[in-house]
Amino acid sequence: MANFVIVGAGECGARAAFALRDKGFDGTLTLIGSEPHLPYERPPLSKEALVAGAGPKFVAEPQRYVEAGIDLLLGRSVCGIDRAAKRVSLGDGTVVPYDKLLLATGARPRALPGTTYGGRIAALRSHDDAARIRAHLMDGSHIAILGGGFIGLELAASARKLGATVTLIEGQPRVLSRGIPAEIAEIVARRHAAEGVEILCGAKVARIEERPGEVRLTLEDGRVVAASLLVVGIGAVPNTELAEAAGLAIENGIAVDGMLRTSDPDIFAAGDCTSYPLSLYGGRRIRLESWRNAQEQGALAAANMLGGADIHAAVPWFWSDQYDMTLQIAGLADGAATTVRRDMGEGTFILFHLDAAGQLIAASGIGPGNAVARDIRLAEMLIAARIHPDPAELAAPETKLRKLLAA
């Protein structure tokens, strides 16, 4: 009987485990996670878990793992992979053999040099992190957030809903500088300002001091921000140490091919910890930190561990909720030569990004609720089809994107 092992009990690892069973794998299946919680979704951590104090949103309830015959080893760390003997070693001395191994080790918050998390300095990655941060979110508290990306801004919105004063510090000239068009970033920044968030862009931190009852940040220009808690959100680092120690290829993550195979044919990797080539963008190697990507790669890894040869070709997709607004992005816009705007009324619009040859390579939209969701989904399909649309048709709100897809 075959032994399949998955290291990493997050969204990706859990989805892969259930996909293996759904696809008929009847061997031993072990899912190992370092956290004590059942596998849970991470997007709510900056939203519901903070605002409502909600518990983890589990991928599945305990009974489903029992019914699927998935052996869950939670609160356990894997300290080594013996590729020759095909087994993984746990910190408590347990050894688990494998025939196929999936690494879904995820990512961790990028550390701020010279600081350690604890006391009045925190990062947001786990449910326990969210619970600790929420204890500081109340009327009269002052939260400093370092980093103006998705996580920092979502956390700022949640903190304001709970009455905390928020100062957000971003070293770049604007928020959302990574992959988000300036037009959309400006709208998000204005909305946060209207909600009372103080945003300091182009601000560099010179010194951080923890004092009784507060943490004090001194900026390079001499300004001082004193807060109840500092949350650092300056990006994430893929957890590659286990793979690297085992001699697997590393390139901005665990390097895999289009089928999610590592440099060892019996070891696969998926999710936030991996970099992979995307044929849609000329084989460019990318690494995505995305809820949907974790789901898609978990399912694909399961299929290919069972002998499949499917290539990961999904169009990258991201979303973020900011108060009552949602922004969505399909594709990668950094190779765009032309951008076309489609206004859809009530502050809703989509930017279509085309390369020098006129091919649609990305679409970025923002609006209240799900106002852009349908058209971004259609744009995603147009991108996958490598369409060269007429820019005038893209700009005209009366043009049905489904019509362009059919053409």
Steps between C-alpha positions, in 0.01 A plus 500: 500500500638841402581766758436864406610774740410870495709743703302816573142490628376827358250566222722346232601187691148425622347550155763270351423230758128499423569516126717190523212309657249642251724380217508146636823478699448219752840482665620649827465878504667713769453876537751671732458852636695708749197686637267335755188604306329305226586638154331838458467784249729799544315786318255549792788567739523867398121535484245291694750362749591855600164677476280226646756300692391199297671167543690334216304434181587134458553345157307199633362378830688225694261223398573551132867417552400183682255402226763565232765299681736796529744462789536846654818575692446850640731706716789301357804633315692323225874541552641304207443312176708192420460476124702179468296315763181689398390604845441817700615549857295690757632705787375246753701220337213352297595379152236488225580313174374625166472389140391847389549816703330839464655809657236763574702686760362845419668826591573706810499875565816676393691599811588859572877510565589563862160408641334187633128432507353496847416763757367799307629398156296252296451352155186345353520151355319259732172493689692538825663815356155638417371433851800674652464805276127524561560534874648844420223619266261716699393859560794695635772273366745612233624243250801560278524292184823474307426414137234624259425177314179294507550366852592835654205680343248227582625501857467879511137479386422237764670703773297811411177301513586413860578861589878491513706792374724387213823632356623314194864546396613413147854543374398529134348817347153341506310207646443182299812560294540132417288409199211741564440790255551845649142605414357223716754549777406867521132417544582255778726753673233771484241266646728411790570869563125567502461227762759668720811297420819708500716383208865601491655411163869534416567459872802307624532365853825593674437347841246286686482495878272297724408692812259430786154516346609600150728448203668811359609539138738779405499578129803620307350848469470526879128430534403269786206257500406359841257206488348227712613240249712490185395251233765432238366413155793537261448188294550128535788257460443148361575218743768320300742394773381139512523465121836674483648275770382201296689629194198604295531787251403841643418812296289757683324205656519127446557477125248276323416433138161560345374174652614611848782246515815601684850396392419164666236316292336355813464836674245762397449851639203735483362826633673803648834320537550429129615678188387362167516586128186649349473438126244779457778748581778344295602242760578772753555350846268646761400440861147585613368556850136447419207312651374377165847404381541286811175321421579451131854377557390265777256331262752493215776355717263224611419408139864493396613303807265232369673494161333791323686742276287813528673838474417788733373765259246692709493879463621661824213657693494714814241686700480721806213646700544862614199614704204460260725496192656198333790510261574207272789435265537231236835443330834676530505862383869581532564431130224733380561752222144637492227539762135552411245617758136389507279712725198313633336768717483560877876507543543164330754449222732243345843560349588265216874451445633403154853418393683655204338249262151591622442182697298535820729397787321634810193677634470701822169615643348665806149575614247447779434140597519264205449770235804394295498127576313381191701705251832415664408132469424550129824695460682209658355273231602747229855505636515120503379496137783741402252740342608818315189712556415837350589757771197710408271206570668437834448864599131507407286385796227387262734242342429158645826325586332166435453612140876560469564158645263336252669684213 
